[in-house]
Amino acid sequence: MDLTLKIWRQANAQAKGKMVEYKVTGVSPDSSFFEMLDVLNQDLIEKGEDPVAFDHDCREGICGTCSLYINGRAHGPDSGVTTCQLHMRKFKDGDTIFIEPWRAKAFPIVKDLIVNRGAFDSIIQAGGYISVNTGGVPDANAIPIPKVNADAAMDAAACIGCGACVATCKNASAMLFVAAKVSQFANLPQGKIEAKRRVQNMVAEMDALGFGNCSNTYACEQECPKEISVSNIAKMNREFLSAKLCADVKDI
Amino acid sequence: MSNSLLNYASITKKISMSIIGLFLAAFLLVHLTINLMLLLDDGGESFRAAAEFMGKNPVIKVFEIILFSAFIIHILLGIILWFQNNAARPIGYQRANITKTSLMSKYMIHTGIIIFIFLGLHFIHFYFVKIGLVSGLMGEDGHPDFYNSALELFKQPLYVIIYIVSFLALGFHLNHAIQSGFQSLGWEHSKYTPAVKAISTIYALVISVGFTIIPLFILIAGK
């Protein structure tokens, strides 16, 4: 496969970036998207040019490190996959591929296609955990949990925090990410103890970081590599409303 | 946490938007019922009676204030949300997003603006006449004759086109708005959500088709 790539190049956070065109030839349709970029980068290195910087780590779809907004879609033209799981057979010989970084005020560009997703860490620090301050490891199944709740919690916990929801949302809203993290705990008895405080603090942090508001276009659900459902957003809205209405004034 | 309007939590804004929006949507059905009386062949007797009831009943007077406040807050919140959402992505993409979403969910502000412009026209033609800001067609009793003013307006093809475009926009707005309002309120359930989505579409159709047939009927029947 011979391809034309248009890639966002930006030297650093302050620099002014632009789209730069590259040609890659002889790409195997069986190679992954990153292997194709590796070929390009090897070529650039041999020419003495600066290789394209992009985030990647596990390359098996579980770490949430990879990003890339490819031809108008987060993680490219496939559904339910991360960019590292995207294969070149999803493109045609002679295609022009636009590769851009995630775009959001809360995700500043570090270099080229790499953005700083530290905002997600701040949201987690605001309440995305369960406090276990003392004692040994509890016995498995000591707390009975209905299967349906355990499944819902596990589905929400599948979120790898890649930021595709923010990247694809027309409002750059982080609602699906925050909802997955809130819902993961709200479905379990262990998470109920801090539930009211958690949802209020995480939403306040999300708003303070400059993410947009949810307008229920459900684009996030379409692009989530883990196919997290927007029903988690409804659950978070319920949790938030009941926390705001019913939580004790001291419980914040 | 700050509680000023601009710093309301994002979800609080969405919940306010939903409650007010659903209230406005419910009001549309009341308005449609009265407007459909224009089609009755009684020389406007039922329409005038309904208009008089709406104009004089003290409960309706209170309701009118709530309704106006709802419109103003809904519009202001919509604008605030739009500005905040734009600010959340200062630099856009080179390639426009092609993710599949529901047809009109991305264009709520646009359909909203069309409805707002129509609302302005509607106020000039009716409400401002009622409160005496603008002069309009008067009846024999010295009160504004809304029955004949409506019929006169519907005889102007340009007005009818603006009217139909506005109600199409309203239909698209409602189709997303109602199910979205339930989602924002957290009313999501594996059993009921499909029904909520269906009702949302049906309601949008009833409102937009219901209002649209009135001028079409009057034009065709040459009332």
Interface residues (C-beta under 8 A of the other chain):
Chain A: K6 W8 M19 Y69 N71 G72 R73 A74 F98 E100 R103 A104 K105 A106 T168 K170 N171 A172 S173 M175 Q200 V203 A204 M206 D207 G210 F211 G212 N213 C214 S215 N216 T217 Y218 A219 Q222 E223 V230 S231 I233 A234 K235 M236 N237 R238 E239 F240 L241 K244
Chain B: M1 A9 S10 I11 T12 K13 K14 I15 L81 Q84 N85 A87 A88 R89 P90 I91 G92 Y93 Q94 R95 A96 N97 I98 T99 K100 T101 S102 S105 K106 M108 H176 Q179 S180 Q183 S184 L185 G186 W187 E188 S190 T193
